Amino acid sequence: MAEIDRSLVRALPLFANMTDEDLDRLLARASMRRVQISETVFEQGQKATHFFLLLHGRLKVTQVTPEGQQIIVRVVHPGDLFGFAQALQRDDYPGTPIAAAESVVMSWPNDVWGHFVEQNPHLAVNAMRTIGQRLQEAHTRIREMATEEVERRVAHAVLRLIDQAGRREQDGVRIDFPLTRQDVAEMTGTTLHTVSRIFSAWESQGIVKGGRQKLLVRDRPRLEALAEGQG
């Protein structure tokens, strides 16, 4: 297995306080793989043997409900931990990460975690902060789905994505990975037809452009107003 250069991960907040020696020991147990668009990293329900870090690209994590509906529960961004079933007190993976763009992931066997946390308590603190942010976002989405009209939910979802994965351009902010209307429907608990109708209306009003793939948000203040029910 090729040695992983610490410079690839040194800038990530998760490893910010680790010494070079500790980081090299952690990387010595890591594996790296490239994940092509639409390829899965692992499958929902598969026995959890490793935890993962996204180094490059974007992943969308899907779950299939007991009723057979597929939903997108989160988007994984560079520097995020994922597949950390131990933190959820379970021995299988709760979702399926699928590459939304060509991605590079690192993985470690689950038995690595305990040792490195003992040696580097700040690593556990950083990981818990990540998990806490993820839970907070999940709670926000649940509240939105329970209390808000569909257009507000879609506006909130797009705003979160441009904050997490936005790239500023001359005409606005573009989400830097392919995002289909079906993806947005699965993120917001609605139908493709409804999302298509909303995006078509937004495009005609100049709020967004190119809603089928790499979405460009041209009028963030208007989108924020819609998210707050002021449209």
N, C-alpha and C positions, 0 to 999 in steps of 0.2 A: 504493500500500500504506500503510495507516494506521501511524502511528508508535506503537511500543510503549513504554508508560510504564515507566521503570526501577523504580518502586516495586512493580511486579508480581513482580519477581524479586530485588530487593535482599536479601531475607531468606534466600534459598536459599544453603546452604553452598557450592555450586559457585562462586558469584560473591562470596563474603564479602570477599575481599581486593582486589577490583577497584575502581579509582577510578570516580567517576561518569562521567568523560569516556571511559574505556576501555569501561565498560559500555554507554554510549550508542552508541559505535561498533559494538559487538557487536550490539546490538539493532537497529541500522539495517539490518543484513543479515538479520534474522530475519523469518520469517513465522509467523503464528498461525492456528490453525484449531480449530473445535469438532468433536468427534467424538461422535456419538450412540451410545447403547448398542447393542452388537452390530456396529457399523461397524468396519472395519479401517483402520489408518493406512497400512500397506503390506502387501505379500504376500511370503511366503517365496519366495526365489529371484528376486525382482525386483531389477533392477540398483540398487545402492546409490548414490544421488546426494546424499543429505542425511543429517544426523544430527539427533536430536530430543531434546527435553526435555519431560517431562510437568509441566505447570503446575498442573493441577487434575484430579481424578478418579482412576480406576484403570484399568489395562490388564492383560489377561492375554496373555502371549506364548505362542503355540502353535507346535509343529513337527509336521510329518507325517513319520514315519519311512519308510525305504525299503520297509518291509512294509505301509505304509498306515495305521499306527496314529497317532492324534493324541494328543499329550501337551502338558501345560502346563509350560513350562520355567521360567517365572518370572512374578511379578506386578510390574508397574511402579507405583511410588508417586510422589506429587508430589515434584518436585525431582530425580528420577532421569533420567539420560541413557539413551537407548536408540537402537537402529538405528545404532550406531556401528561399522559393518562394518570401517572402516579399522583399528580397534584389534585386530581379529581377522585382519588381513591377508587380507581377502577383498573381492570387488567386488560381492557380492550380499547381500541380507538373509537371515540364517539362520533367521528365524522370522516369524510374523505377529502383530502386536499388535492385539488386539480390545478395544474399550471394554467394561469390565464395569460402568461407571457413566458418565454423561455426563462427558466429559473435554475439556480444552483442552490442545493440544500446540503447542510452538514448534519450528521447524525452521530449519536453516541449510544452505547448500550445503557440500559436503565441502571445497571449496577455501578456506573461511573458517578452518578449524581451524589450519592451519600458521601463518598470519600471527598469529593471536591468541595462540597458544601462545608464539611467539617474543616477543611483547610482554608477555605475562602468564604467566610460568612456573608460578605458583601454580595457574593454571587447569588445566594439565596434571597437576600433583600431585593436585589434587582429583579430576580425572577418573580418574586411575590408581587412586586410593583407592577410588572407586566401582566400577571394574572389578574390583579385587582382592576387594572384599566380595562381588561377584556370583560370582566364581570360587569363593570359599570356600564360599558357600552351595550352589553346584552340586556341589562335591566332597562336601559333607555329605550332600546328597540322594542322590548316587550310592552313598555308603557305606551309607546307610540302606536303599536298595533292594536292595543286595547282601547285607546281613547281618541285617536286622530283619524280624520278622513284620509282617503288614499293619497290625494295630491300632496298633503302635508307630509305624509310618511315618505313619499318618493323624494320630495324636496330635502327632507332631513338626510336621507340616505346619500343623495348626490353631494350635499354639503360636507358630510363626513368624508366622502371619498376625495373631494378636492383638497380637504385639509390634510389627509393622509397621503395622497398620491397625486397631488396637483402639480403641474409644471406651468409656470407663468409664460404666456405668449403675448404677442402684440394685441390680439383681439380678446384676451381673457385668460382663463386658467383651464388647461386640458388635463383630464385624468389620463395618466401615462401608461395605461394598459387597456387592451380591448375589453369593452364592457357592452354586452348586448342588452337589449330590452328585456329578454327573458331573464338575464342575470338580475336586473333591477326588480323584476316581478318576484323572483325567488327571494330577494333580500327583504322585500316589503310585504310579503304575504298577499299578493294580489295576482291578477292575470296579465298575460302578455297583451291582450287586447286593451286593457285599461292603461297599462304603461305606454303603449304605442299612442293611444289617444292623448294622454297627458304630454308626452314628448312632442307630438305633432303640434299641439297648441303652444307649447313653450317655444318651439322653433319659429312658429309664425309670429310670436311676440318678441323675438330676438333675445330670449333669455338663454337658450342653448343653441348649439349648432352641431350637426352630425351625430345625432343621438344613437346611431346604430353601432358604432364601434368606439373609437377614442373620442369620448364626449368632450366638447368644449363648452365651458360655462362662460357666457358673454356678459351676463348681468347678475352678479352675485347679490347685490342689495335687493333686487326684485325676487330672487330665489329665497333669500332669507325672509322676506316679507311673506311669501307663500308658505314657508315652513312654520311661520308663527300665526298662520290663518288670517293674514291681512291682505291676501291677494284680491 
